[in-house]
């Protein structure tokens, strides 16, 4: 399920301490809580979501999966025809394969892919196209360990490198604008899109339907939306309708 035949608007279900949380600028402790993850997942599916983006936020910071129980409850509650991708705390090929066998369609690797790039090829051998490499950018460089450590890597160059290793897609998050409802950085997204032939999923800063349209026009295959949907800035249907017209 690495392909996005049509542009998709993907609601985020970010989990911290067993609850849905949206962080501001990737900063721990800035989160606003939005209740039970299963309730959130069911709400987005009812609204027309074809894919859900799950993140174990504690896992991203701690380096191991912390909210496994809450995430597994979501996986079990979601119909088979809804795609699921999960990131946060996945650090080994074995752990990734277990999750894919559990029913996830894609695993998102950030820190693990940066620290041991060969893990991408390793997972791709048994689950082709299922690895999404997450490149989170802050001040124009890729950051890891819950957005706390700089790597010196350029996002576009890193994206091309992971495509060669077998990544099925790139998740590009602009941490500078994450969770702030202040708009996207289209140029940054375009540079990553131009560097690869695989799908690029954009994330971070979406505040309006126009931002979603902009990302589709920038060449993104999908966009992950969190805060704007939870705060009711626009509905999932409004964003889908607007991008269907392009």
N, C-alpha and C positions, 0 to 999 in steps of 0.2 A: 504493500500500500504506500509506496513512496511517491507515486505520481499524484498530481492534482489535475484531473482532466479539465476542470473548470476552476476559476478563482474561488477560493473559500475564505469565509470569515469564521475564524475559530475562537470560540469563547475560552478564556483561561479559567482553570479551577486550580488556584495556587493554595497549597495546604500548609498551615503552620499550627502546631499544637492541636492537630485534629480538626481545625476549622479553616474555612476559606478566608484568605487574607490577601490584600493587594498592598504591596510595598511602594514607597515613593523613592525613586532613584536607586532602587536596589538596596536601600539602607535598612538593616535589621532594626526592629523596634518602631518603624514608621507606619506599620501596617494598620489598615482599617479592616475590621472583621465583618464577614458576610454570611456567617452561619455554617450549616452542615454541608459537607462536600457532595453527598448523595443528592440532597435537595437541590443544590445548585446545578448539578449535572442533569438531573431530570428536568429542571426548569429550562435549561438551554436546549435540550433535545426537543422538548415540547415547542420551543420557539423556532425550531427548524435547523438546529446545528447538525452538520454532517460529520464533524470531527470535534473532539474535545482535547484541550491542551492541559495536561495535569503536571503540576510541579510540586515536589516535596521540598518546600523552602528550607525546612530544618536540615534536610539531607544535603542541600546545596552548601549550607554553611558548615555542617558537621563532617561532611565527607562520607557519610553512610546513610542509608535509608532509615528515616526516623518515623515517618507517617505511613508505614507499610499497611497497617490495618485499615486506616481511612481510605487509602488509595485502592486497596483490594476491594473494599465495599463498593467503591464507585465502579470498578471494572465489572464486578458481578451484577450491578444494577443496570448497566448500559446494554441496549440491544446490539446484536451482532452486526447490524448494518451501519452502526455509528463507529467511525474511526477513533482510536485512542492513541495518544502519544504522551510519554511520561519522561520527565527529567528531574534531576535533583538527587545527588548521592549515589548515582550508578557509577561504580568505579572499576568493575571487572567485566570481562567478556562473559564469564559464567553467570554473573548476576544479571546481565543484560539478556542473555538467552533464557534464563528462568522467567523473566518478566514477559518476554515475547511468547513463551510457551503458555504463560498464564492467560494470554488473551489480548495483550497489547499489540498494536500494529506497528508502532515505531518507538524506539528508545532514543532519548536525547542525551548526548554525551557532551559535556563541556570540559571540565577540569581534566577528566580521564583522557579525553582525546588530545588535549594540549600536552599533558605530561607523558603519555604513551600513545603516540599516533597510530602505532601498529594495531591497537585494540579495534580500530575501525575495520581494518581488513579482516581481522580475526572473526568478528561477529558477522561480517558480510559473507563469509564463507558458508555459514550454516543458515543465515537468515538474510538473503540477498535484498538489498535496497531498504533495509529496515532501520539503518542508523541515520539519525539526524544529528549532525554536528552543530552544537550551539556555540556561536561566536558572539560573545557579549562585548560591546565596545564602549569604552569610556575615554573621552579625550582622544579618540581616533586610534586607540590600541586595544587589543583583546585582553580582557581581564578574566581571572579565574577565582576559584575558592569563594563562591558567593560574592563575586564582584569586588573582592578586597585586594587582589594581587595583580599588578600589571605584568604583561609577558613580553612587551616590545614587538609583538606581532601585528602586522597590518591586516585588517579583516579581509580585504579582497585577496591578498596573497595567501592567507591562511585558508580561505575558502577553496581556492584552486588546488591547494595541496591536499585537502581532504577529499575533494572530488576524485583525485587520482588514487587515493587509498580505498575508494569504494563507498563513500558516503552517499546515501540515497537522496539527501536534501540538506540544506543549510538553514539553520534558524539564526537569523541575525537580529540581535536586540541592541538597540541604542540605549544604554543605561543612563546616559546624560538626560534623557527626556522621559524615562520610564516612570509610569504612575503619576505624572504631573498634569495630565490633561492640557498640555501646552502645545501640542502639535508634533509632527514628525520631522525627521531630517531626511528629505527625499534623496538628496545627493549621496549620502552615505549608503543608502539602500541600493541606489543605481550602480555604485562602484562595485558592490558585491555581486549584484545580478550580472553585470558585464563580465565578471571574472570567471563565471562558471556556466555550464550547460544544464546542471541539475536544478531542481526547484529551489527557490529561496523563499523561506517563510519569514515575513517581517514582523517585528514586535517592538513596542515601546513608543509612548507618546501620543497614541491615537486619541483624539479628542472629539472629532467630528466625522460625519459621513464623508465629507470632502477629503479628510486624511486617508480614509480607506480607499476612495477612488484614486487619489494620488499614488498610493502604493501599488495599486493594480497597474496604473499607467507607467509606473517606474519599472515594471517587469516582475514584481513579486508574484509568486504562484498562490500565496495565501497570506493572511494577516491574523495574528493572534491579538485579541482585544480583551482587556481585563477591566480596569477601572471605569472606562467610559460606559461599558454595558452595565456594570453593577450600579453605577450612579445614575443610570437612566438618561445619559446624554443623547443617546439614540437607541433604537431597538435593533436586534439582529436582523429582522426582516427589512428594515429601512436600509441597512448597509448592504444586504444581499440584493435588494431591488436596484439600488443605485449602481452597483457594479455589474449587474446583469445587462444594464443598458449600454455599457461600453463595448 
